[in-house]
Amino acid sequence: MAALVLRIFPRARLYVAKLDEKPGGLHGKRHITARSAAEAVEWAIRCKVDIISMSWTIEKSNKHQQEISGLKKALESAKSAGILMFCAASDQGNSTGLSCYPAASNLCIRMGASTGTGERCDWVHPHDYDFLLPGDNVPLNLHIDDLPTEHSGSSVATALASGLGGLILYLARYSLRSPEFAALALTERAEMSTMFRYLASYGGQTPQFPRSGLLSFLAGKNAKFKNEADEAKQELKRFFIKEFKEKWSVKGSI
């Protein structure tokens, strides 16, 4: 997933935490422990990161209620620290009635997997996501000399969204004369969601599919998309100037 973040935003500085797993999840699969997830979020807070990307889900159940409560507390602390959070929607579709964390916390931007043209993948619940990004057979080569392998799932979409969020924060900070205002605002879930909705409306595309993020991703894979991706980035910068000048009377230049 780290490679996907860097595909969208190569300037990102990554802090990677490995979570504990144990058997006993849905259909007997191994699952991540809420305790280790909470510890990872707390560690990220201490590292003073801008974004936390959580490409995993934990089923909420009475059996793990205390650990889930600890995870929710850690997520609330991250929000209070001004950290933007992206998380994966559940890929179980309608097959489970259990709510999943961190999506159920209502503190993160929930990302679901889509096809390359923006249609929701069948395994994503139609009401349990905020936005969609590619997550269906996305090609990625981890090393320069490797042949690309295909990756699928809402975890892929979450990594791409985190890279896109990082790119947006970067542009906000370096496109405005008073970057602290823009950066602080965009670490709020509501403000970044507004930005994603703006991207989704770019060119009249699917309302929950931030099209410019896909263009940036494809630009690294296919040269014919590069000009349109660059155009989308310039449109982002113009949006920053317009919106933040009106909101905080901040002056800026492109």
FENQUIZI-V387253 format. One record per residue. N is the residue number from 1. RES is the residue in one letter. BURIAL is + if it has 16 or more other ideal C-beta (glycine too) atoms within 10 Angstrom, else -. Layout:
N&RES&BURIAL, N&RES&BURIAL
//
This chain:
1&M&+, 2&A&+, 3&A&-, 4&L&+, 5&V&+, 6&L&+, 7&R&+, 8&I&+, 9&F&+, 10&P&-, 11&R&-, 12&A&+, 13&R&-, 14&L&-, 15&Y&-, 16&V&-, 17&A&-, 18&K&-, 19&L&+, 20&D&-, 21&E&-, 22&K&-, 23&P&-, 24&G&-, 25&G&-, 26&L&-, 27&H&-, 28&G&-, 29&K&-, 30&R&-, 31&H&+, 32&I&+, 33&T&+, 34&A&+, 35&R&+, 36&S&+, 37&A&+, 38&A&+, 39&E&+, 40&A&+, 41&V&+, 42&E&+, 43&W&-, 44&A&+, 45&I&+, 46&R&-, 47&C&-, 48&K&-, 49&V&+, 50&D&+, 51&I&+, 52&I&+, 53&S&+, 54&M&+, 55&S&+, 56&W&+, 57&T&+, 58&I&+, 59&E&+, 60&K&+, 61&S&-, 62&N&-, 63&K&-, 64&H&+, 65&Q&-, 66&Q&-, 67&E&+, 68&I&+, 69&S&-, 70&G&+, 71&L&+, 72&K&+, 73&K&-, 74&A&+, 75&L&+, 76&E&-, 77&S&-, 78&A&+, 79&K&+, 80&S&-, 81&A&-, 82&G&-, 83&I&+, 84&L&+, 85&M&+, 86&F&+, 87&C&+, 88&A&+, 89&A&+, 90&S&+, 91&D&+, 92&Q&+, 93&G&-, 94&N&-, 95&S&-, 96&T&-, 97&G&-, 98&L&-, 99&S&+, 100&C&+, 101&Y&+, 102&P&+, 103&A&+, 104&A&+, 105&S&+, 106&N&-, 107&L&+, 108&C&+, 109&I&+, 110&R&+, 111&M&+, 112&G&+, 113&A&+, 114&S&+, 115&T&-, 116&G&-, 117&T&-, 118&G&+, 119&E&-, 120&R&+, 121&C&+, 122&D&-, 123&W&+, 124&V&+, 125&H&+, 126&P&-, 127&H&-, 128&D&+, 129&Y&+, 130&D&+, 131&F&+, 132&L&+, 133&L&+, 134&P&+, 135&G&+, 136&D&+, 137&N&-, 138&V&+, 139&P&-, 140&L&+, 141&N&-, 142&L&-, 143&H&-, 144&I&-, 145&D&-, 146&D&-, 147&L&-, 148&P&-, 149&T&-, 150&E&-, 151&H&+, 152&S&+, 153&G&+, 154&S&+, 155&S&+, 156&V&+, 157&A&+, 158&T&+, 159&A&+, 160&L&+, 161&A&+, 162&S&+, 163&G&+, 164&L&+, 165&G&+, 166&G&+, 167&L&+, 168&I&+, 169&L&+, 170&Y&+, 171&L&+, 172&A&+, 173&R&-, 174&Y&-, 175&S&+, 176&L&+, 177&R&-, 178&S&-, 179&P&+, 180&E&-, 181&F&+, 182&A&+, 183&A&+, 184&L&-, 185&A&+, 186&L&+, 187&T&+, 188&E&-, 189&R&+, 190&A&-, 191&E&+, 192&M&+, 193&S&-, 194&T&-, 195&M&+, 196&F&+, 197&R&-, 198&Y&-, 199&L&+, 200&A&+, 201&S&-, 202&Y&+, 203&G&-, 204&G&-, 205&Q&+, 206&T&+, 207&P&-, 208&Q&+, 209&F&+, 210&P&+, 211&R&+, 212&S&+, 213&G&+, 214&L&+, 215&L&+, 216&S&+, 217&F&+, 218&L&+, 219&A&+, 220&G&-, 221&K&-, 222&N&-, 223&A&-, 224&K&-, 225&F&+, 226&K&-, 227&N&-, 228&E&+, 229&A&+, 230&D&-, 231&E&-, 232&A&+, 233&K&+, 234&Q&-, 235&E&-, 236&L&+, 237&K&+, 238&R&-, 239&F&+, 240&F&+, 241&I&+, 242&K&-, 243&E&+, 244&F&+, 245&K&-, 246&E&-, 247&K&-, 248&W&-, 249&S&-, 250&V&+, 251&K&-, 252&G&+, 253&S&-, 254&I&-
//
